[in-house]
Amino acid sequence: MKRQVLVVRKTEGGRGSSGSVRYGECQKNHAANSGGYAVDGCREFIASGEDTNAALTCAACGCHRNFHKRLVDATDESSSLPSN
């Protein structure tokens, strides 16, 4: 099975800041129905494929990307901001 790690680059318009977004450990509570708390231990989002549905599903745990912790790696914004 081919595994892919998804890295999304996002640029905010108007401010000149940019950063990359990664998706870390899965935070889906599998015991929510019984009143408990249990996660599956998936440490990183790995896209199942390249098409739309597969790109949003984790190959390791089968959860949607939204259940994974969003990690933003911001670049140095002080060099890109205009000086007054």
PDB file as gemmi writes it, atoms N, CA and C in Angstrom:
CRYST1    1.000    1.000    1.000  90.00  90.00  90.00 P 1                      
ATOM      1  N   MET A   1       0.842  -1.172   0.000  1.00  0.00           N  
ATOM      2  CA  MET A   1       0.000   0.000   0.000  1.00  0.00           C  
ATOM      3  C   MET A   1       0.894   1.243   0.000  1.00  0.00           C  
ATOM      4  N   LYS A   2       0.581   2.176  -0.863  1.00  0.00           N  
ATOM      5  CA  LYS A   2       1.314   3.437  -0.952  1.00  0.00           C  
ATOM      6  C   LYS A   2       0.736   4.421   0.059  1.00  0.00           C  
ATOM      7  N   ARG A   3       1.591   5.013   0.881  1.00  0.00           N  
ATOM      8  CA  ARG A   3       1.144   5.979   1.883  1.00  0.00           C  
ATOM      9  C   ARG A   3       1.590   7.365   1.482  1.00  0.00           C  
ATOM     10  N   GLN A   4       0.712   8.326   1.730  1.00  0.00           N  
ATOM     11  CA  GLN A   4       1.016   9.709   1.396  1.00  0.00           C  
ATOM     12  C   GLN A   4       0.749  10.578   2.608  1.00  0.00           C  
ATOM     13  N   VAL A   5       1.643  11.496   2.894  1.00  0.00           N  
ATOM     14  CA  VAL A   5       1.454  12.465   3.964  1.00  0.00           C  
ATOM     15  C   VAL A   5       0.959  13.749   3.325  1.00  0.00           C  
ATOM     16  N   LEU A   6      -0.119  14.306   3.868  1.00  0.00           N  
ATOM     17  CA  LEU A   6      -0.717  15.499   3.294  1.00  0.00           C  
ATOM     18  C   LEU A   6      -0.149  16.744   3.971  1.00  0.00           C  
ATOM     19  N   VAL A   7       0.408  17.646   3.176  1.00  0.00           N  
ATOM     20  CA  VAL A   7       0.877  18.945   3.653  1.00  0.00           C  
ATOM     21  C   VAL A   7       0.172  19.996   2.817  1.00  0.00           C  
ATOM     22  N   VAL A   8      -0.552  20.893   3.477  1.00  0.00           N  
ATOM     23  CA  VAL A   8      -1.315  21.929   2.791  1.00  0.00           C  
ATOM     24  C   VAL A   8      -0.618  23.254   3.020  1.00  0.00           C  
ATOM     25  N   ARG A   9      -0.332  23.972   1.968  1.00  0.00           N  
ATOM     26  CA  ARG A   9       0.275  25.302   2.092  1.00  0.00           C  
ATOM     27  C   ARG A   9      -0.828  26.330   1.942  1.00  0.00           C  
ATOM     28  N   LYS A  10      -0.895  27.245   2.884  1.00  0.00           N  
ATOM     29  CA  LYS A  10      -1.964  28.232   2.886  1.00  0.00           C  
ATOM     30  C   LYS A  10      -1.364  29.623   3.015  1.00  0.00           C  
ATOM     31  N   THR A  11      -1.818  30.526   2.184  1.00  0.00           N  
ATOM     32  CA  THR A  11      -1.382  31.909   2.248  1.00  0.00           C  
ATOM     33  C   THR A  11      -2.592  32.777   2.540  1.00  0.00           C  
ATOM     34  N   GLU A  12      -2.471  33.612   3.562  1.00  0.00           N  
ATOM     35  CA  GLU A  12      -3.551  34.526   3.905  1.00  0.00           C  
ATOM     36  C   GLU A  12      -3.405  35.779   3.067  1.00  0.00           C  
ATOM     37  N   GLY A  13      -4.454  36.155   2.360  1.00  0.00           N  
ATOM     38  CA  GLY A  13      -4.399  37.313   1.484  1.00  0.00           C  
ATOM     39  C   GLY A  13      -4.295  38.623   2.242  1.00  0.00           C  
ATOM     40  N   GLY A  14      -3.465  39.513   1.730  1.00  0.00           N  
ATOM     41  CA  GLY A  14      -3.383  40.851   2.281  1.00  0.00           C  
ATOM     42  C   GLY A  14      -2.348  41.045   3.363  1.00  0.00           C  
ATOM     43  N   ARG A  15      -1.993  40.006   4.088  1.00  0.00           N  
ATOM     44  CA  ARG A  15      -1.047  40.192   5.182  1.00  0.00           C  
ATOM     45  C   ARG A  15       0.350  39.719   4.838  1.00  0.00           C  
ATOM     46  N   GLY A  16       0.493  38.926   3.797  1.00  0.00           N  
ATOM     47  CA  GLY A  16       1.814  38.474   3.395  1.00  0.00           C  
ATOM     48  C   GLY A  16       2.351  37.339   4.228  1.00  0.00           C  
ATOM     49  N   SER A  17       1.537  36.755   5.094  1.00  0.00           N  
ATOM     50  CA  SER A  17       2.018  35.652   5.905  1.00  0.00           C  
ATOM     51  C   SER A  17       1.672  34.333   5.240  1.00  0.00           C  
ATOM     52  N   SER A  18       2.513  33.367   5.445  1.00  0.00           N  
ATOM     53  CA  SER A  18       2.250  32.045   4.895  1.00  0.00           C  
ATOM     54  C   SER A  18       2.744  31.006   5.885  1.00  0.00           C  
ATOM     55  N   GLY A  19       2.256  29.805   5.727  1.00  0.00           N  
ATOM     56  CA  GLY A  19       2.675  28.715   6.583  1.00  0.00           C  
ATOM     57  C   GLY A  19       2.161  27.418   6.002  1.00  0.00           C  
ATOM     58  N   SER A  20       2.694  26.329   6.476  1.00  0.00           N  
ATOM     59  CA  SER A  20       2.213  25.040   6.007  1.00  0.00           C  
ATOM     60  C   SER A  20       1.390  24.401   7.115  1.00  0.00           C  
ATOM     61  N   VAL A  21       0.412  23.626   6.714  1.00  0.00           N  
ATOM     62  CA  VAL A  21      -0.482  22.968   7.658  1.00  0.00           C  
ATOM     63  C   VAL A  21      -0.258  21.468   7.566  1.00  0.00           C  
ATOM     64  N   ARG A  22      -0.037  20.834   8.712  1.00  0.00           N  
ATOM     65  CA  ARG A  22       0.075  19.387   8.790  1.00  0.00           C  
ATOM     66  C   ARG A  22      -1.033  18.891   9.702  1.00  0.00           C  
ATOM     67  N   TYR A  23      -1.350  17.625   9.593  1.00  0.00           N  
ATOM     68  CA  TYR A  23      -2.358  17.032  10.460  1.00  0.00           C  
ATOM     69  C   TYR A  23      -1.691  15.935  11.269  1.00  0.00           C  
ATOM     70  N   GLY A  24      -1.708  16.095  12.595  1.00  0.00           N  
ATOM     71  CA  GLY A  24      -1.026  15.188  13.510  1.00  0.00           C  
ATOM     72  C   GLY A  24      -1.923  14.079  14.005  1.00  0.00           C  
ATOM     73  N   GLU A  25      -1.837  13.804  15.316  1.00  0.00           N  
ATOM     74  CA  GLU A  25      -2.510  12.656  15.898  1.00  0.00           C  
ATOM     75  C   GLU A  25      -4.035  12.750  15.810  1.00  0.00           C  
ATOM     76  N   CYS A  26      -4.655  11.584  15.721  1.00  0.00           N  
ATOM     77  CA  CYS A  26      -6.113  11.489  15.629  1.00  0.00           C  
ATOM     78  C   CYS A  26      -6.710  11.712  17.014  1.00  0.00           C  
ATOM     79  N   GLN A  27      -7.740  12.531  17.095  1.00  0.00           N  
ATOM     80  CA  GLN A  27      -8.369  12.853  18.371  1.00  0.00           C  
ATOM     81  C   GLN A  27      -9.812  12.363  18.442  1.00  0.00           C  
ATOM     82  N   LYS A  28     -10.181  11.439  17.568  1.00  0.00           N  
ATOM     83  CA  LYS A  28     -11.553  10.917  17.578  1.00  0.00           C  
ATOM     84  C   LYS A  28     -11.767  10.087  18.837  1.00  0.00           C  
ATOM     85  N   ASN A  29     -12.829  10.391  19.564  1.00  0.00           N  
ATOM     86  CA  ASN A  29     -13.172   9.670  20.784  1.00  0.00           C  
ATOM     87  C   ASN A  29     -14.056   8.477  20.407  1.00  0.00           C  
ATOM     88  N   HIS A  30     -13.477   7.282  20.447  1.00  0.00           N  
ATOM     89  CA  HIS A  30     -14.197   6.077  20.054  1.00  0.00           C  
ATOM     90  C   HIS A  30     -15.150   5.584  21.140  1.00  0.00           C  
ATOM     91  N   ALA A  31     -15.021   6.089  22.354  1.00  0.00           N  
ATOM     92  CA  ALA A  31     -15.874   5.651  23.455  1.00  0.00           C  
ATOM     93  C   ALA A  31     -16.885   6.715  23.867  1.00  0.00           C  
ATOM     94  N   ALA A  32     -17.184   7.662  22.996  1.00  0.00           N  
ATOM     95  CA  ALA A  32     -18.086   8.760  23.327  1.00  0.00           C  
ATOM     96  C   ALA A  32     -19.502   8.258  23.628  1.00  0.00           C  
ATOM     97  N   ASN A  33     -19.961   7.239  22.905  1.00  0.00           N  
ATOM     98  CA  ASN A  33     -21.317   6.725  23.125  1.00  0.00           C  
ATOM     99  C   ASN A  33     -21.496   6.106  24.506  1.00  0.00           C  
ATOM    100  N   SER A  34     -20.429   5.539  25.077  1.00  0.00           N  
ATOM    101  CA  SER A  34     -20.530   4.903  26.387  1.00  0.00           C  
ATOM    102  C   SER A  34     -20.137   5.839  27.527  1.00  0.00           C  
ATOM    103  N   GLY A  35     -19.819   7.092  27.211  1.00  0.00           N  
ATOM    104  CA  GLY A  35     -19.471   8.074  28.240  1.00  0.00           C  
ATOM    105  C   GLY A  35     -17.996   8.067  28.619  1.00  0.00           C  
ATOM    106  N   GLY A  36     -17.174   7.327  27.920  1.00  0.00           N  
ATOM    107  CA  GLY A  36     -15.747   7.262  28.223  1.00  0.00           C  
ATOM    108  C   GLY A  36     -14.930   8.070  27.233  1.00  0.00           C  
ATOM    109  N   TYR A  37     -13.615   7.863  27.296  1.00  0.00           N  
ATOM    110  CA  TYR A  37     -12.705   8.541  26.376  1.00  0.00           C  
ATOM    111  C   TYR A  37     -11.640   7.544  25.948  1.00  0.00           C  
ATOM    112  N   ALA A  38     -11.558   7.272  24.663  1.00  0.00           N  
ATOM    113  CA  ALA A  38     -10.552   6.358  24.121  1.00  0.00           C  
ATOM    114  C   ALA A  38     -10.205   6.784  22.702  1.00  0.00           C  
ATOM    115  N   VAL A  39      -8.915   6.969  22.448  1.00  0.00           N  
ATOM    116  CA  VAL A  39      -8.443   7.294  21.105  1.00  0.00           C  
ATOM    117  C   VAL A  39      -7.716   6.073  20.552  1.00  0.00           C  
ATOM    118  N   ASP A  40      -7.548   6.018  19.215  1.00  0.00           N  
ATOM    119  CA  ASP A  40      -6.968   4.830  18.600  1.00  0.00           C  
ATOM    120  C   ASP A  40      -5.443   4.827  18.533  1.00  0.00           C  
ATOM    121  N   GLY A  41      -4.809   5.950  18.833  1.00  0.00           N  
ATOM    122  CA  GLY A  41      -3.346   5.997  18.853  1.00  0.00           C  
ATOM    123  C   GLY A  41      -2.702   6.356  17.527  1.00  0.00           C  
ATOM    124  N   CYS A  42      -3.488   6.713  16.520  1.00  0.00           N  
ATOM    125  CA  CYS A  42      -2.930   7.123  15.233  1.00  0.00           C  
ATOM    126  C   CYS A  42      -2.160   8.424  15.441  1.00  0.00           C  
ATOM    127  N   ARG A  43      -0.890   8.453  15.078  1.00  0.00           N  
ATOM    128  CA  ARG A  43      -0.019   9.588  15.387  1.00  0.00           C  
ATOM    129  C   ARG A  43       0.089  10.625  14.275  1.00  0.00           C  
ATOM    130  N   GLU A  44      -0.325  10.278  13.034  1.00  0.00           N  
ATOM    131  CA  GLU A  44      -0.159  11.217  11.924  1.00  0.00           C  
ATOM    132  C   GLU A  44      -1.166  10.891  10.828  1.00  0.00           C  
ATOM    133  N   PHE A  45      -1.712  11.936  10.203  1.00  0.00           N  
ATOM    134  CA  PHE A  45      -2.636  11.745   9.092  1.00  0.00           C  
ATOM    135  C   PHE A  45      -1.872  11.333   7.849  1.00  0.00           C  
ATOM    136  N   ILE A  46      -2.290  10.238   7.229  1.00  0.00           N  
ATOM    137  CA  ILE A  46      -1.715   9.761   5.986  1.00  0.00           C  
ATOM    138  C   ILE A  46      -2.866   9.597   5.003  1.00  0.00           C  
ATOM    139  N   ALA A  47      -2.868  10.339   3.915  1.00  0.00           N  
ATOM    140  CA  ALA A  47      -3.952  10.284   2.943  1.00  0.00           C  
ATOM    141  C   ALA A  47      -4.030   8.903   2.307  1.00  0.00           C  
ATOM    142  N   SER A  48      -5.256   8.424   2.110  1.00  0.00           N  
ATOM    143  CA  SER A  48      -5.462   7.100   1.516  1.00  0.00           C  
ATOM    144  C   SER A  48      -5.198   7.089   0.014  1.00  0.00           C  
ATOM    145  N   GLY A  49      -5.385   8.204  -0.656  1.00  0.00           N  
ATOM    146  CA  GLY A  49      -5.188   8.274  -2.104  1.00  0.00           C  
ATOM    147  C   GLY A  49      -5.152   9.703  -2.570  1.00  0.00           C  
ATOM    148  N   GLU A  50      -5.264   9.878  -3.880  1.00  0.00           N  
ATOM    149  CA  GLU A  50      -5.159  11.211  -4.445  1.00  0.00           C  
ATOM    150  C   GLU A  50      -6.494  11.829  -4.824  1.00  0.00           C  
ATOM    151  N   ASP A  51      -7.557  11.021  -5.013  1.00  0.00           N  
ATOM    152  CA  ASP A  51      -8.843  11.612  -5.369  1.00  0.00           C  
ATOM    153  C   ASP A  51      -9.467  12.270  -4.134  1.00  0.00           C  
ATOM    154  N   THR A  52     -10.533  13.023  -4.310  1.00  0.00           N  
ATOM    155  CA  THR A  52     -11.091  13.866  -3.255  1.00  0.00           C  
ATOM    156  C   THR A  52     -11.455  13.103  -1.988  1.00  0.00           C  
ATOM    157  N   ASN A  53     -12.210  12.023  -2.108  1.00  0.00           N  
ATOM    158  CA  ASN A  53     -12.631  11.286  -0.919  1.00  0.00           C  
ATOM    159  C   ASN A  53     -11.472  10.587  -0.228  1.00  0.00           C  
ATOM    160  N   ALA A  54     -10.586   9.980  -0.994  1.00  0.00           N  
ATOM    161  CA  ALA A  54      -9.456   9.268  -0.408  1.00  0.00           C  
ATOM    162  C   ALA A  54      -8.444  10.232   0.217  1.00  0.00           C  
ATOM    163  N   ALA A  55      -8.320  11.429  -0.313  1.00  0.00           N  
ATOM    164  CA  ALA A  55      -7.372  12.402   0.231  1.00  0.00           C  
ATOM    165  C   ALA A  55      -7.800  12.909   1.595  1.00  0.00           C  
ATOM    166  N   LEU A  56      -9.078  12.787   1.931  1.00  0.00           N  
ATOM    167  CA  LEU A  56      -9.582  13.250   3.217  1.00  0.00           C  
ATOM    168  C   LEU A  56      -9.759  12.125   4.227  1.00  0.00           C  
ATOM    169  N   THR A  57      -9.404  10.883   3.851  1.00  0.00           N  
ATOM    170  CA  THR A  57      -9.518   9.731   4.730  1.00  0.00           C  
ATOM    171  C   THR A  57      -8.126   9.247   5.094  1.00  0.00           C  
ATOM    172  N   CYS A  58      -7.898   8.984   6.388  1.00  0.00           N  
ATOM    173  CA  CYS A  58      -6.592   8.537   6.861  1.00  0.00           C  
ATOM    174  C   CYS A  58      -6.404   7.052   6.556  1.00  0.00           C  
ATOM    175  N   ALA A  59      -5.268   6.705   5.954  1.00  0.00           N  
ATOM    176  CA  ALA A  59      -4.973   5.310   5.630  1.00  0.00           C  
ATOM    177  C   ALA A  59      -4.664   4.504   6.890  1.00  0.00           C  
ATOM    178  N   ALA A  60      -4.165   5.145   7.929  1.00  0.00           N  
ATOM    179  CA  ALA A  60      -3.781   4.432   9.145  1.00  0.00           C  
ATOM    180  C   ALA A  60      -4.967   4.078  10.034  1.00  0.00           C  
ATOM    181  N   CYS A  61      -5.907   5.018  10.219  1.00  0.00           N  
ATOM    182  CA  CYS A  61      -7.007   4.769  11.156  1.00  0.00           C  
ATOM    183  C   CYS A  61      -8.389   4.783  10.520  1.00  0.00           C  
ATOM    184  N   GLY A  62      -8.511   5.278   9.282  1.00  0.00           N  
ATOM    185  CA  GLY A  62      -9.792   5.291   8.588  1.00  0.00           C  
ATOM    186  C   GLY A  62     -10.681   6.478   8.922  1.00  0.00           C  
ATOM    187  N   CYS A  63     -10.222   7.388   9.760  1.00  0.00           N  
ATOM    188  CA  CYS A  63     -11.007   8.563  10.156  1.00  0.00           C  
ATOM    189  C   CYS A  63     -10.887   9.667   9.108  1.00  0.00           C  
ATOM    190  N   HIS A  64     -11.825  10.608   9.153  1.00  0.00           N  
ATOM    191  CA  HIS A  64     -11.765  11.787   8.301  1.00  0.00           C  
ATOM    192  C   HIS A  64     -10.653  12.696   8.806  1.00  0.00           C  
ATOM    193  N   ARG A  65     -10.102  13.512   7.930  1.00  0.00           N  
ATOM    194  CA  ARG A  65      -9.002  14.425   8.278  1.00  0.00           C  
ATOM    195  C   ARG A  65      -9.376  15.382   9.404  1.00  0.00           C  
ATOM    196  N   ASN A  66     -10.660  15.753   9.524  1.00  0.00           N  
ATOM    197  CA  ASN A  66     -11.083  16.694  10.561  1.00  0.00           C  
ATOM    198  C   ASN A  66     -10.865  16.173  11.978  1.00  0.00           C  
ATOM    199  N   PHE A  67     -10.750  14.860  12.165  1.00  0.00           N  
ATOM    200  CA  PHE A  67     -10.509  14.307  13.493  1.00  0.00           C  
ATOM    201  C   PHE A  67      -9.044  14.435  13.914  1.00  0.00           C  
ATOM    202  N   HIS A  68      -8.172  14.762  12.978  1.00  0.00           N  
ATOM    203  CA  HIS A  68      -6.745  14.874  13.276  1.00  0.00           C  
ATOM    204  C   HIS A  68      -6.398  16.306  13.688  1.00  0.00           C  
ATOM    205  N   LYS A  69      -5.478  16.420  14.637  1.00  0.00           N  
ATOM    206  CA  LYS A  69      -5.057  17.730  15.147  1.00  0.00           C  
ATOM    207  C   LYS A  69      -4.359  18.517  14.038  1.00  0.00           C  
ATOM    208  N   ARG A  70      -4.807  19.749  13.839  1.00  0.00           N  
ATOM    209  CA  ARG A  70      -4.252  20.614  12.797  1.00  0.00           C  
ATOM    210  C   ARG A  70      -3.041  21.353  13.363  1.00  0.00           C  
ATOM    211  N   LEU A  71      -1.893  21.203  12.714  1.00  0.00           N  
ATOM    212  CA  LEU A  71      -0.645  21.830  13.149  1.00  0.00           C  
ATOM    213  C   LEU A  71      -0.200  22.822  12.090  1.00  0.00           C  
ATOM    214  N   VAL A  72      -0.049  24.091  12.469  1.00  0.00           N  
ATOM    215  CA  VAL A  72       0.353  25.136  11.529  1.00  0.00           C  
ATOM    216  C   VAL A  72       1.805  25.485  11.809  1.00  0.00           C  
ATOM    217  N   ASP A  73       2.635  25.368  10.776  1.00  0.00           N  
ATOM    218  CA  ASP A  73       4.041  25.755  10.856  1.00  0.00           C  
ATOM    219  C   ASP A  73       4.165  27.124  10.209  1.00  0.00           C  
ATOM    220  N   ALA A  74       4.166  28.175  11.014  1.00  0.00           N  
ATOM    221  CA  ALA A  74       4.218  29.540  10.491  1.00  0.00           C  
ATOM    222  C   ALA A  74       5.649  29.909  10.136  1.00  0.00           C  
ATOM    223  N   THR A  75       5.804  30.634   9.032  1.00  0.00           N  
ATOM    224  CA  THR A  75       7.122  31.131   8.649  1.00  0.00           C  
ATOM    225  C   THR A  75       7.374  32.448   9.374  1.00  0.00           C  
ATOM    226  N   ASP A  76       8.563  32.970   9.251  1.00  0.00           N  
ATOM    227  CA  ASP A  76       8.925  34.230   9.897  1.00  0.00           C  
ATOM    228  C   ASP A  76       8.133  35.363   9.263  1.00  0.00           C  
ATOM    229  N   GLU A  77       7.152  35.874   9.986  1.00  0.00           N  
ATOM    230  CA  GLU A  77       6.288  36.918   9.446  1.00  0.00           C  
ATOM    231  C   GLU A  77       6.918  38.298   9.527  1.00  0.00           C  
ATOM    232  N   SER A  78       7.912  38.499  10.379  1.00  0.00           N  
ATOM    233  CA  SER A  78       8.475  39.829  10.544  1.00  0.00           C  
ATOM    234  C   SER A  78       9.198  40.298   9.282  1.00  0.00           C  
ATOM    235  N   SER A  79       9.739  39.370   8.502  1.00  0.00           N  
ATOM    236  CA  SER A  79      10.437  39.775   7.283  1.00  0.00           C  
ATOM    237  C   SER A  79       9.469  40.098   6.152  1.00  0.00           C  
ATOM    238  N   SER A  80       8.223  39.601   6.230  1.00  0.00           N  
ATOM    239  CA  SER A  80       7.285  39.833   5.140  1.00  0.00           C  
ATOM    240  C   SER A  80       6.314  40.976   5.404  1.00  0.00           C  
ATOM    241  N   LEU A  81       6.303  41.509   6.620  1.00  0.00           N  
ATOM    242  CA  LEU A  81       5.400  42.608   6.928  1.00  0.00           C  
ATOM    243  C   LEU A  81       6.028  43.937   6.527  1.00  0.00           C  
ATOM    244  N   PRO A  82       5.233  44.854   5.999  1.00  0.00           N  
ATOM    245  CA  PRO A  82       5.795  46.157   5.608  1.00  0.00           C  
ATOM    246  C   PRO A  82       6.166  46.973   6.853  1.00  0.00           C  
ATOM    247  N   SER A  83       7.241  47.729   6.751  1.00  0.00           N  
ATOM    248  CA  SER A  83       7.648  48.584   7.872  1.00  0.00           C  
ATOM    249  C   SER A  83       7.078  49.974   7.696  1.00  0.00           C  
ATOM    250  N   ASN A  84       6.726  50.594   8.804  1.00  0.00           N  
ATOM    251  CA  ASN A  84       6.148  51.952   8.768  1.00  0.00           C  
ATOM    252  C   ASN A  84       7.160  52.991   9.121  1.00  0.00           C  
TER     253      ASN A  84                                                      
END                                                                             
